[in-house]
Amino acid sequence: MAIEGTSERRERRIRLGMVGGGSGAFIGAVHRIAARLDDHYELVAGALSSTPGKAESSGRELGLDPSRVYSDFKQMAIREAKLKDGIEAVAIVTPNHVHYEAAKEFLKRGIHVICDKPLTSTLSDAKKLKKAADDSDALFVLTHNYTGYPMVRQAREMVQNGDIGAVRLVQMEYPQDWLTENIEQSGQKQAAWRTDPARSGAGGSTGDIGTHAYNLGAFVSGLELEELAADLDSFVPGRQLDDNAHVMMRFKAKDGQRAKGLLWCSQVAPGHENGLMVRVYGTKGGLEWTQKDPNYLWYTPFGEPKRQITRAGAGSGSAAARISRVPSGHPEGYLEGFANIYTEAARAIFAKRKGEAIDPAVTYPTIDDGMKGMAFVDACVQSSKRNGAWVKL
């Protein structure tokens, strides 16, 4: 269990920096909670805002040493790399368009990067970031946090074990309703940057939540996307990026079986707050997981009654157990799933510190997962512009 590993607790905490995530930022606070939960990190520096006054006030709120509060991430990377007790890892929690430049500065100085998704705002920047990560000895971790849920790991393990046979169908959904009206025009900060092509990239709902749904489907099924056909809409008048997408998918053949997929993501679906779900169907059965009930996985062997597997309960396997913190019946959710990504990253960083091989059981999204997400968004945009034509990735 993540919080009881005595060998991990004896390790000196990882000195962590943060780019973005200043006062009032939602995802920055989530990253800080996730990093603290298993006590593997200590936040010691930050470029929390590009506005000097806000950077300073945000640093004070977090109790950071004023000398290690920056308003420029490049300055932070240069100085921290020279300090004897400089940061070992950095969390990048800015809008998408900053990811590439920020990550590049830390990677080339050997500082591990934990970056929020999607990888970048453009496929071109993603390719350059991939090269920077490949050229660096530092780790690159992408926080597709839903892969950190124990029952998502359980579903993946069952697919790998052949419990549902060869995969035929993958159904992914991620509906929300918070952008049903044009709130970006009211000054709502999160809506403003997420609907701005200059800061978000070419994808709206596809980049923001569609990448999560796609990543989850690929993670559980173990399939690789070959081509897709997408129909993107901007239903709200004046909105520049898509707020709804329907995507058909064809996956590469695996074990002699070709599989199809269907993804729906929407931010204009009233009644849905955060409706992430994945269903995977094979030749011998099916699996279903929804984020609103994250501690349960539904398993249906063909021709038999539906079965509910609970986190840490009867029927759950080793993949779920290694990232579960409390006994079955006690719910674990979003923050714990996010923390699991940070703890898996910590295990990898601890191994790098000691010059040891990373335990093969350690699982976290990588730069390659980020590249797949960016290729997915780019193909969706291309396909929709061509009236839903099939586009190869």
Long-range contacts (C-beta under 8 A, 24 or more apart in sequence): 1-321, 1-322, 1-324, 1-325, 2-38, 2-322, 2-323, 2-324, 2-325, 2-339, 2-340, 2-343, 3-37, 3-38, 3-39, 3-325, 8-38, 8-40, 8-346, 8-347, 8-350, 9-39, 11-40, 11-346, 11-350, 11-353, 13-39, 13-40, 13-41, 13-42, 14-40, 14-41, 14-42, 14-88, 14-89, 14-346, 14-349, 14-350, 15-41, 15-42, 15-44, 15-45, 15-85, 15-86, 15-87, 15-88, 15-89, 16-41, 16-42, 16-43, 16-44, 16-87, 16-88, 16-89, 16-90, 16-91, 17-43, 17-44, 17-45, 17-46, 17-47, 17-76, 17-80, 17-87, 17-89, 17-90, 17-91, 17-111, 18-43, 18-45, 18-46, 18-47, 18-48, 18-90, 18-91, 18-92, 18-93, 19-46, 19-47, 19-48, 19-73, 19-76, 19-90, 19-91, 19-92, 19-93, 19-94, 19-98, 19-102, 20-47, 20-48, 20-49, 20-92, 20-93, 20-94, 20-95, 20-98, 21-46, 21-48, 21-58, 21-91, 21-93, 21-94, 22-48, 22-49, 22-54, 22-55, 22-58, 23-48, 23-49, 23-54, 23-57, 23-58, 23-61, 24-189, 25-93, 26-190, 27-93, 27-116, 28-93, 30-335, 30-338, 31-91, 31-93, 31-114, 31-116, 31-143, 31-338, 31-342, 32-62, 33-335, 33-338, 33-339, 34-145, 34-335, 34-338, 34-339, 34-341, 34-342, 35-91, 35-339, 35-342, 37-335, 37-336, 37-339, 37-342, 37-343, 38-339, 38-342, 38-343, 38-346, 40-342, 40-343, 40-346, 41-89, 41-342, 41-346, 44-68, 44-85, 44-87, 45-69, 45-70, 45-76, 45-80, 45-86, 45-87, 46-70, 46-76, 47-71, 47-72, 47-73, 47-75, 47-76, 73-98, 73-101, 73-102, 73-105, 73-106, 74-105, 77-105, 77-106, 77-109, 77-111, 78-105, 78-109, 80-111, 81-109, 81-110, 81-111, 86-111, 87-111, 88-112, 88-349, 88-353, 89-113, 89-114, 89-139, 89-345, 89-349, 90-114, 91-115, 91-116, 92-116, 95-121, 95-193, 95-199, 95-200, 96-120, 96-121, 96-199, 96-200, 96-201, 96-207, 97-121, 97-198, 97-199, 97-200, 97-201, 99-125, 99-129, 100-125, 100-126, 100-128, 100-129, 103-129, 103-132, 103-133, 103-140, 104-128, 104-129, 104-132, 106-138, 107-132, 107-133, 107-135, 107-136, 107-138, 107-140, 108-132, 108-135, 108-136, 110-136, 110-137, 110-138, 111-138, 112-138, 112-139, 112-140, 112-141, 112-345, 112-349, 112-352, 113-138, 113-139, 113-140, 113-141, 114-141, 114-143, 114-341, 114-342, 114-345, 115-140, 115-141, 115-142, 115-143, 115-370, 116-142, 116-143, 117-142, 117-143, 117-144, 117-211, 117-212, 117-215, 117-365, 117-370, 117-373, 118-201, 118-203, 118-207, 118-208, 118-211, 118-370, 118-373, 118-374, 118-377, 119-367, 119-370, 119-371, 119-373, 119-374, 120-201, 120-370, 120-374, 121-199, 121-200, 121-201, 121-202, 121-207, 122-201, 122-202, 122-374, 123-374, 123-375, 123-377, 123-378, 126-370, 126-371, 126-374, 127-371, 129-367, 129-370, 130-367, 130-368, 130-370, 130-371, 133-367, 134-367, 139-345, 139-348, 139-349, 139-352, 140-366, 140-367, 141-341, 141-344, 141-345, 141-348, 141-364, 141-365, 141-366, 142-364, 142-365, 142-366, 142-367, 142-369, 142-370, 143-338, 143-341, 143-365, 144-211, 144-212, 144-215, 144-216, 144-219, 144-341, 144-365, 144-369, 144-373, 145-334, 145-337, 145-338, 145-341, 146-212, 146-215, 146-216, 146-276, 146-291, 146-337, 147-215, 147-216, 147-219, 147-341, 147-363, 147-364, 147-365, 148-323, 148-336, 148-337, 148-338, 148-339, 148-340, 148-341, 148-344, 149-289, 149-291, 149-294, 149-332, 149-337, 149-340, 150-295, 150-311, 150-312, 150-316, 150-319, 150-320, 150-321, 150-323, 150-324, 150-332, 150-337, 150-340, 151-289, 151-294, 151-295, 151-296, 151-297, 151-309, 151-311, 151-316, 151-320, 152-216, 152-219, 152-220, 152-278, 152-289, 152-337, 153-319, 153-320, 153-323, 153-363, 154-297, 154-309, 154-311, 154-316, 154-317, 154-319, 154-320, 155-220, 155-278, 155-280, 155-287, 155-289, 155-297, 156-219, 156-220, 156-222, 156-319, 157-317, 157-318, 157-319, 157-320, 158-287, 158-299, 158-317, 159-220, 159-221, 159-222, 159-280, 159-282, 159-287, 160-222, 162-284, 163-284, 163-285, 163-299, 163-301, 164-280, 164-281, 164-282, 164-283, 164-284, 164-285, 164-286, 164-287, 164-299, 165-282, 165-283, 165-284, 165-285, 166-254, 166-255, 166-256, 166-257, 166-282, 166-283, 167-221, 167-222, 167-223, 167-251, 167-254, 167-257, 167-259, 167-280, 167-281, 167-282, 168-257, 168-259, 168-260, 168-281, 168-282, 168-283, 169-259, 169-260, 169-261, 169-262, 169-279, 169-280, 169-281, 170-217, 170-220, 170-221, 170-223, 170-249, 170-251, 170-259, 170-260, 170-261, 170-262, 170-278, 170-279, 170-280, 170-281, 171-217, 171-261, 171-262, 171-277, 171-278, 171-279, 171-280, 171-281, 172-213, 172-214, 172-216, 172-217, 172-261, 172-262, 172-263, 172-264, 172-277, 172-278, 173-213, 173-263, 173-264, 173-265, 173-275, 173-276, 173-277, 173-278, 174-209, 174-210, 174-212, 174-213, 174-264, 174-265, 174-266, 174-274, 174-275, 174-276, 174-277, 175-264, 175-265, 175-266, 175-267, 175-269, 175-272, 175-275, 176-209, 176-266, 176-267, 176-269, 176-272, 176-273, 176-274, 176-275, 177-267, 177-268, 177-269, 177-270, 177-271, 177-272, 177-273, 178-267, 178-273, 179-205, 179-236, 179-239, 179-243, 179-267, 179-268, 180-236, 180-267, 180-268, 180-269, 180-270, 181-236, 182-236, 182-237, 182-238, 182-239, 184-239, 185-238, 194-241, 195-239, 195-240, 195-241, 195-243, 196-240, 196-241, 197-240, 197-241, 200-241, 201-377, 202-241, 202-377, 202-378, 202-381, 203-241, 203-242, 203-377, 203-380, 203-381, 204-234, 204-239, 204-240, 204-241, 204-242, 204-243, 204-267, 205-241, 205-242, 205-243, 205-244, 205-245, 205-265, 205-266, 205-267, 206-230, 206-232, 206-242, 206-245, 206-247, 206-265, 206-376, 206-377, 206-380, 206-381, 207-241, 207-377, 208-267, 209-265, 209-267, 209-276, 210-245, 210-247, 210-263, 210-265, 210-376, 210-377, 210-380, 211-373, 211-376, 211-377, 212-276, 213-263, 213-265, 213-276, 213-278, 214-263, 214-372, 214-373, 214-376, 215-365, 215-369, 215-372, 215-373, 216-276, 216-278, 217-261, 217-263, 217-278, 217-280, 218-372, 220-278, 220-280, 220-287, 220-289, 221-251, 221-259, 221-280, 222-254, 223-251, 223-252, 223-254, 223-259, 223-261, 224-251, 224-252, 224-254, 225-249, 225-250, 225-251, 225-252, 225-261, 225-372, 225-376, 225-393, 226-250, 226-251, 226-252, 226-392, 226-393, 227-379, 227-390, 227-391, 227-392, 227-393, 228-376, 228-379, 228-380, 228-383, 228-390, 228-391, 228-393, 229-383, 229-388, 229-389, 229-390, 229-391, 230-379, 230-380, 230-381, 230-383, 230-384, 230-388, 230-391, 231-384, 231-388, 232-380, 232-381, 232-384, 235-268, 236-268, 242-384, 243-267, 243-268, 244-268, 244-269, 245-380, 245-384, 247-380, 250-390, 257-283, 291-334, 294-331, 294-332, 294-333, 294-334, 294-337, 295-328, 295-331, 295-332, 295-333, 322-361, 341-365
